[in-house]
Amino acid sequence: MGRGPERLLKRAQFLAVRRGEKRRGRLFLMEVLQRGDSEPPRVGYTVTTKVGNAVVRNRIRRRLKEAVRTAAAADMAPGNDYVIVGRAEALDAPFGLIRAELSRRIGGK
């Protein structure tokens, strides 16, 4: 499989996506913004300090990135920006559940 969608890296990009639609889940919050173009989708990941120390936050972020890369990247629509805000539950959740939840949220449910 490929590397997945392009990344959101700048703070301004993350803040812009906050204006978009919010899709809440037990494992993460997904924010989606339609940019109004046909460029490839972009995705950003964040895990707040409330979730845990840097080791815990990075493990959650890596799990989310891998789930997007292996399962959900193909479902992401062109012209959309996605920000995935990881929750503590994502650390211990079965990987298959994270992948299924991501696909469902990206599909708009």
N, C-alpha and C positions, 0 to 999 in steps of 0.2 A: 504494500500500500504506500501511497505518497505521504508527504509531510502534512497534508491537511491544508486548511484555509490560511490566508494571510493573517498576520497578527496585528492587533491594535497595540501600540506601544506608548503613545503620548497621552498625558493626562487629559488634554483637551478632547481627545477622541473618546476616552472613557466617559467624560462628563457629558458629551453630546448624546451618547447612547442612553443616558439616564432619562432623557426626555421621551424615550420610546416606550413600547409596551413591556409590562413586567409579567413574567410567568413564574409563579412561585411553586416550589416543590420542597419536599422534605430534605433532599440532599443538596440542593442549590437553588439560587434565584437566577433566572435568566432574563436579561434585559435585551430587547430586540429593537433596532431602529432601522427603518427603511430609508436608505439614502436617496433613492430616486434615480439611480443610475444602473448600468448593467455590468459594473465591475465585479470581480470575484468577491465572495463574502469575506469578511474579516472577523476575527474573534479575539477577545481578550479575557484574561482570567484574573480574578482577585480573590483573596481570602483575608478577611479582616483579622486584626490582632486579638479580637474577642475569642476567636476559635482556638488559639493556642500559640505556642512559641514558634520560632522560625522553622524548626524541623517538621513540626506537625503541619504548618501551613504549606510548606513546600511539598510534602507528601500528598496532601489533598490536591494541590495544583497539578502535580505530575499525573495523578490518577485521572483528573478531569481532562487534561491535555491528551492523554493516551486514549481515553474513551471517545473523544471527539475525532482523533486521528483514525481510529480503527472502525468506528461505527457511525458517527453522526455527521462527519464532514460532507458526505454525499447528499445529505438531506438539507444542507444549508443553502438558502436561496441567494442567487446573485443580487447585488445591490443592497444587501443587508449587513448590518454590524451586529455582533452578538457579544455581550459581556456575561460571563458566567461567574457568579459569586458563590464560592464554595462554602458549605456549612460543615460543622463538626461531624455530622452523621456520615458524610462522604468518606471519612477515613476508614471506617470499619465495614461499610456496606459492601456486599458482594459486587465484584466488578461487572458482572452481567446486569445487575440491577442499575448501576450507574449508566451503562450504555443504553439500556432500554428507556430509562427516564430521560436521558438527553435526547434520544430520537423522538420521543413523545413530545417533549417541550419544544423542540425545534419545529416539529410539525404543527405547532400552534395549539396544542391541547393542554 
